[in-house]
């Protein structure tokens, strides 16, 4: 995933691409961005090219987590986002040593466990911002983040805008047309 631009794409848990955006969603982002924000459209187009390039290269790779391990770890992560997660705990879910798990996780999901967890937490925060009236401080805690400042710092790094600005923009846009939750990008 690229650092620049904001996307309105959802995570895909497809075995070949891990926590990446779907091609159809990225195409929609490009189309929508051409009208609203050409810079965001360009960023979505770059992510689309990256997705298509990486998905072809990943098909011939070996290693990584077995499908049952990947499902089990992902399910555990999604259930436990509200609290601190340790690498040892995740490795235990896959019945692997910590070092082997970290390498296999990156091979399977395309990113480090820390980055993947951060992306899931931000995705949950976005969903809560759109579906509840909770203050950002409560949303941050519900997503396993230390406080509102932590949420704001990560959100700005991944999406290029503050959570309150994103919430305002998307609640306004949602009143006009339904939108999907943005997929976080990996900061560089």
VEXBA-18365 format. One line per field, with one value per residue (C-alpha): residue number from 1; x, y, z. Coordinates in pm, whole numbers, plus 50000, padded with zeros to 5 digits. Layout:
BEGIN
resi: c(NUM, ...)
c1: c(X, ...)
c2: c(Y, ...)
c3: c(Z, ...)
//
This chain:
BEGIN
resi: c(1, 2, 3, 4, 5, 6, 7, 8, 9, 10, 11, 12, 13, 14, 15, 16, 17, 18, 19, 20, 21, 22, 23, 24, 25, 26, 27, 28, 29, 30, 31, 32, 33, 34, 35, 36, 37, 38, 39, 40, 41, 42, 43, 44, 45, 46, 47, 48, 49, 50, 51, 52, 53, 54, 55, 56, 57, 58, 59, 60, 61, 62, 63, 64, 65, 66, 67, 68, 69, 70, 71, 72, 73, 74, 75, 76, 77, 78, 79, 80, 81, 82, 83, 84, 85, 86, 87, 88, 89, 90, 91, 92, 93, 94, 95, 96, 97, 98, 99, 100, 101, 102, 103, 104, 105, 106, 107, 108, 109, 110, 111, 112, 113, 114, 115, 116, 117, 118, 119, 120, 121, 122, 123, 124, 125, 126, 127, 128, 129, 130, 131, 132, 133, 134, 135, 136, 137, 138, 139, 140, 141, 142, 143, 144, 145, 146, 147, 148, 149, 150, 151, 152, 153, 154, 155, 156, 157, 158, 159, 160, 161, 162, 163, 164, 165, 166, 167, 168, 169, 170, 171, 172, 173, 174, 175, 176, 177, 178, 179, 180, 181, 182, 183, 184, 185, 186, 187, 188)
c1: c(50000, 50123, 50172, 50015, 49643, 49332, 49143, 48791, 48879, 48817, 49064, 49072, 49172, 49244, 49519, 49738, 49729, 49684, 49569, 49549, 49283, 49073, 49125, 48757, 48756, 49074, 48926, 48623, 48859, 49031, 48698, 48563, 48895, 48907, 48605, 48683, 49060, 49304, 49590, 49388, 49297, 49664, 49750, 49474, 49601, 49953, 49814, 49619, 49932, 50119, 49839, 49829, 50208, 50246, 49956, 50117, 50454, 50308, 50148, 50474, 50604, 50640, 50651, 50436, 50156, 49935, 49577, 49449, 49720, 49643, 49270, 49329, 49572, 49351, 49042, 49237, 49363, 49019, 48870, 49151, 49206, 49067, 49370, 49749, 49873, 50212, 50398, 50442, 50064, 50018, 50297, 50124, 49805, 50000, 50204, 50533, 50837, 50827, 51100, 50952, 50605, 50720, 50879, 50585, 50336, 50510, 50519, 50148, 50005, 50255, 50335, 50467, 50236, 50263, 50166, 49880, 49743, 49767, 49577, 49303, 49276, 49244, 48988, 48784, 48820, 48683, 48388, 48313, 48345, 48081, 47843, 47852, 47845, 48119, 48392, 48729, 48884, 48642, 48691, 49068, 49035, 48788, 49043, 49328, 49507, 49651, 49447, 49300, 49642, 49770, 49470, 49522, 49894, 49844, 49540, 49719, 50023, 49815, 49539, 49685, 49413, 49289, 49020, 48776, 48824, 48783, 48471, 48317, 48393, 48266, 47953, 47866, 47946, 47748, 47440, 47470, 47599, 47703, 48083, 48304, 48560, 48905, 49182, 49487, 49808, 50142, 50348, 50703)
c2: c(50000, 50349, 50638, 50920, 50982, 50869, 50568, 50453, 50086, 49788, 49527, 49201, 48885, 48708, 48452, 48592, 48959, 48985, 49321, 49499, 49690, 49516, 49613, 49696, 49932, 50103, 50151, 50312, 50535, 50650, 50727, 50915, 51094, 51229, 51442, 51534, 51513, 51439, 51378, 51109, 50956, 50940, 50777, 50518, 50446, 50389, 50152, 49968, 49916, 49801, 49560, 49408, 49380, 49226, 48983, 48828, 48798, 48645, 48351, 48162, 48220, 47949, 47974, 48182, 48063, 47768, 47870, 47748, 47948, 48259, 48233, 48161, 48451, 48696, 48591, 48629, 48972, 49101, 48974, 49123, 49469, 49639, 49535, 49525, 49234, 49068, 48886, 48583, 48557, 48562, 48309, 48082, 48098, 47961, 47716, 47870, 48031, 48410, 48457, 48202, 48347, 48704, 48597, 48374, 48648, 48897, 48640, 48566, 48911, 49123, 49344, 49318, 49213, 49560, 49737, 49494, 49540, 49918, 49899, 49687, 49927, 50227, 50044, 49973, 50337, 50451, 50216, 50343, 50706, 50648, 50430, 50583, 50924, 50830, 51087, 51015, 50949, 50659, 50528, 50530, 50321, 50081, 50022, 49941, 50273, 50460, 50779, 51026, 51175, 50829, 50780, 51124, 51070, 50730, 50844, 51148, 50938, 50674, 50886, 51235, 51404, 51415, 51174, 51457, 51601, 51253, 51190, 51524, 51473, 51117, 51177, 51459, 51240, 50952, 51172, 51217, 50871, 50566, 50529, 50243, 50256, 50369, 50120, 50240, 50266, 50164, 50468, 50480)
c3: c(50000, 49922, 50162, 49961, 49907, 50091, 49978, 50042, 50003, 50225, 50341, 50151, 50330, 50003, 50060, 49784, 49876, 50252, 50391, 50060, 49880, 49618, 49255, 49202, 49500, 49382, 49035, 49200, 49405, 49087, 48920, 49221, 49277, 48922, 49005, 49367, 49416, 49130, 49377, 49554, 49216, 49122, 49457, 49409, 49056, 49191, 49459, 49188, 48979, 49291, 49383, 49036, 49018, 49364, 49330, 49021, 49192, 49509, 49330, 49293, 49647, 49907, 50281, 50507, 50726, 50642, 50557, 50896, 51076, 50878, 50950, 51318, 51366, 51174, 51372, 51700, 51598, 51505, 51835, 52044, 51894, 52203, 52411, 52378, 52165, 52195, 51921, 52152, 52183, 51805, 51750, 51999, 51791, 51494, 51705, 51583, 51741, 51753, 51493, 51251, 51304, 51228, 50898, 50801, 50891, 50665, 50382, 50423, 50494, 50303, 50602, 50955, 51239, 51395, 51074, 51010, 51363, 51330, 51001, 51159, 51452, 51222, 51009, 51325, 51432, 51096, 51124, 51478, 51368, 51100, 51301, 51650, 51805, 52051, 52112, 51951, 52292, 52351, 51998, 52048, 52366, 52201, 51925, 52163, 52123, 52423, 52384, 52137, 52061, 51965, 51735, 51579, 51521, 51353, 51158, 51018, 50927, 50745, 50591, 50572, 50775, 51131, 51251, 51318, 50967, 50815, 51023, 50925, 50556, 50545, 50752, 50510, 50209, 50361, 50381, 50004, 49901, 50102, 50136, 50242, 50519, 50402, 50403, 50587, 50394, 50531, 50628, 50502)
//
